[in-house]
Amino acid sequence: MKAVVYKGPNSVSVEEVPDAKIERPTDVLVHITATNICGSDLHMYEGRTDFEAGRTFGHENMGEVIEVGNGVDAVKVGDRVVLPFNISCGFCKNCERGFTNYCMTTQPDPVGAGAAYGFAGMGPYPGGQAEMLRVPYGDNNCLRLGEDAIEKQNDYVMLSDIFPTGYHATEMAGVIPGDTVVIYGAGPVGLMAALSATIKGASKVWVVDRRPDRLALAEQIGAIAVDDSKTDPVQFILDQTKGIGADRGCECVGYQAHDPQGTEDPAMTLNRLIQSVRITGGIGVVGVFLPADPGGFDANAKQGKLAIDYGLQWLKGQSMGSGQCPVKKYNRQLRDLIAVGKATPSWIVSHEIPLSDAADAYKNFGDRNKGWTKVILKPE
C-alpha cells in the first residue's frame, strides 16, 4: 500500500510499504478515505522530536471497515468509522476512568503517556496517512457513523483529533454559558476551541494570532480576531474587560510559540494567558509541550523547562488543566452535533489533496503559506 513516510527533517515521500493487516482477533482493518495533516505532525516533520525515519505519519483518520478480527463484535465490514488518535484498550485503570488518552495497555513504555497512530513516543503504531490502517481494539476505537458519513466526511474526520481537542481545551478551562473566553492560536485546534466555546454559549470569544487567513476564519463564527503583530493582546483583553481579564483561556499553540519578530519563546502563550485571564479564572492547555525538544533555543527549553509566571498564576488563584485530549470522552456527542447540523467543523478546510501529493502539502503547510489552514489527504 502507499503511505506517507518520514525521511528526515522537512522531508516526506509517498512510498510503497507493507500492507496493513489483521494481527490480533480484536483488530479492525480500515480503508482510509480521509486523513488530515495536523499541526502536531509538523513538530515531527521539522525534526523537533525523536520520530524515526521510515515511519508513517497520520493520527487523524477515518474510512471504511474492510476486515474485522474474529474477536470483534460491534464493528462490521462496510461500516464507516472515524478513529480517535488515542489508541486505547478500554479496560485498563486509566481507560476505566475515562483517560483513554493515557491508556496503559497500548503504550509499551510504563512511563509513556498513551498511544497514538504515527506519533513520536506514543508506541510503535503506523500512521494512517496511507491506504489502509490497522486499528487495535477495534470495538473500542472505532466510532461508527451514520448514512451521511460520505456526505459529511470533511466534518466527521475532524472528530479524530482537532474538534474534540478544541472542546477539551474549553472543558479544562471550565467554559460555561455566558463566559468570556480568550484563545491563543488560530490554527485548526484554536479554531475548534473557538467553535466549542461558541457552542457552549460563551458571551464573547477572542482569538489571538497573526495570520490574516486564520483570523478571518475565526471571525466567520463570530469570534473577535486579535492580531498580536499589531496590538498587545494582553492589554487588548484587559481593555475589553474593564481591566479584569477573560473568564477562561485556551492555549492552542504549544512549545513552538514565537513572537511577531520570529523569536521562539515556548512560554509566551502560557504567560499571556496567565496575564489576560481573570483572578480565579480557568486555563486549558492543549498545545503540545514535550519533556525533550532537540531544537529548543536554550538548555532549559531543550529539556522542556519553561519560565512561566507561576507566582502570578498562583496569586490569581487560576486553575490550569493540561494534556492531550481523551477523544472518546467527546467524539460521540460531537458526532451527533455534526449529524444534526449544529456543528460544521469543515469550515476550516482549505485543501483536499490526493495522498500522492502529500510531500507538496507538507511543504506548504509546514511553511505556513497563505491559505493553508487545514489539509485533508484522500487516498482515493
Beta strands, then each sheet from edge to edge (+ up, - down):
strand 1: 2-8
strand 2: 11-16
strand 3: 28-37
strand 4: 60-68
strand 5: 80-83
strand 6: 132-135
strand 7: 143-144
strand 8: 180-184
strand 9: 204-209
strand 10: 224-227
strand 11: 246-251
strand 12: 277-285
strand 13: 319-322
strand 14: 351-354
strand 15: 375-378
sheet 1: 1+ 2-
sheet 2: 6+ 3- 4+ 5- 7+
sheet 3: 6+ 3- 15+ 14+
sheet 4: 10+ 9+ 8+ 11+ 12+ 13+
end
